[in-house]
Structures are given as structure tokens and as C-alpha cells.
């Protein structure tokens, strides 16, 4: 039977503000969010643990408040020592991991630590690593959504992927389900992307603020840097498929080995009577990598729901089938 670890991240712990970088978490200095710490483990976690225990699994619940504590959980997925000294996942592990997530950013925080743990340095790249990858097959994880309000809108990653949400169904997927491998986006900023990124800001009324930058996907250039870009979506999934009401991504697939990128720019046309009209033109491309260079200073963006600012060139590239989930 399996050992199952149910991992919950402490309050405020996601990829935008980790304890290790000074973010507010359970167990840190007292603050306005401390009352949330007493709520863990949450009811869905307890229900999932009960379902797993009923089936004979050995279950442990862990609340991680720092990268170090996340890493301690992930170390249980390590394989035997290798002759080359690299830390590598165990392909036949009897330990399974369930990540209880209040947001996609929390799941990304865990996956980022997995990549950091198992990605070999370029100077020690082993011969058994696939030529189109920089990481081995990462251990599969089960996703346990903690927000029942998201169950109907499919807005989070679990909803997009059609994964089970009920704690008992998640437990069944861990013990009896299939492993479903998915593509991973890495970037040269040291992070990972599971769903996608949306680059561009908005004013107080929610209207997009134009920005300029060079956007290139493999050999295709979507903008040289002169266009007033309303939005740019980088998609491994469909979380940023629409800039209401304009469709951006039309066919992002988290398992097809390519990134879909879309750029929305305003185009001015005139009617036969000379009346000026503005329409939104969407330019799209797919490829193995995308590079975006902002030209107007800091560019706000969302990456898997985590906000940030981009002030220099950022590149994303695809890692086909690098991560995996337990599915029904």
C-alpha cells in the first residue's frame, strides 16, 4: 500500500510571496492573516485523508510554511543514489503526493521546488535525459482544490484539466487512477508556468493599457516593438484564452508539446464615408519557445495567477510531458 502525503501551504504561501523571501506565512511574525493558520488542515484535507485511510493508505498531513519545509516533503520522492551523484525522482516510489491548493499559484510554488530539486545543472547533464528536456519526468501529484466556489466555473487549473475535485474522488485517483503527463513551461527567470501568462495592464475601469515590445515565437515575429499591444497571452492551457470579449488563445493544449502565443493590437480602418473605426487584430503563433522584450519600462503581468512586473527580456520554453497529475 502507498504512503500518501497531503501537503498544504501556509497562509500567504504561493509563488508571489514565499516565506523564504519574506512573505507572510503561518509561524512567521504575527500579522493580520495569522487567524488563517488555525484553519489548517482544512475540511477537504481531512476528508481526503479519511478516504485514503479507509482504503488502507498510510497518510500524513503536512502544512509547509517555507521552501525548506516544501523541500523536506519532496525529498520523500527521491530515487536511489545514482553513480553521477544527481538527485533523481524514484520511478517506482510507494510515496504519493497530494497538493491541497487554494490557488494555482500555490501549485506552481510546489512544482517550482520540484524542478529546482531534480533539474541537473547544464554542466552535469546526464545521458539518460531526453534531448528536448532539461528535467526528468517529475513525480505525479494529485491536486485537491480547497475552494468549492470554483467547482462550477472551471476557472482554476484543476477545472480546466477536468480533474476530480471531491476529496473522496481525489483519493481514488491517487490510489487507482492513471498518471496523465502534461507539458511544463520553464523560463529564464527561474520559474515555471503550468497554465499560462497574460502580459499587459489595465486602467481603473478595466480597460487595457497599450504597451510596446518585441514578441517572437520560434522564428515568427508577432510584434517588432512598434505596435501598441493591448494584451499578450502565453498559453500552455486556456486560463488566459480571452481578453473580454476578444478571443486570444484558440487551441492551447497542455499536452501537445508547443506553446500558443497571441498578441492583440488595435488596427484603425475607415469606412467608405471616411469614418474612423478601430478593430482588434489578434496575431497568433505556436512553437517551442517565446521571447518577449518590453520597450516601455516595467510591464505588469499575471503568470498562473501570480502578479509580477517584467522590465527586461523574458523567454519561456516548453518541456514536453515534464510534469504529471493523478487522474480518474
Secondary structure, 3 states (H helix, E strand, C coil): CCEEEEEEECCCCECCECHHHCCCCCCCCCCCCHHHHHHCCCHHHHHHHHHHHHCCCEEEEEEECCHHHHHHHHHHHECCCCCCCCCCECCCCCEEEEEEECCHHHHHHHHHHHHHHHCCCHHHCCCCCCCCCCCCCCCCEEEEECCHHHHCCCCCHHHHHCCCCCHHHHHHHHHHCEEEEEEEEEECCCCEECCEEEECEECCCCCEECECEEEEECCEEEECCCCCEEEEEEECCCCCCEECCEECCCCCCCCCCCEEEEEEEEEEEECCCCCEEEEEEEEEEEECEEEEEECCCCEEEEECCEEEEECCCEEEEEEEEEEEEEEC
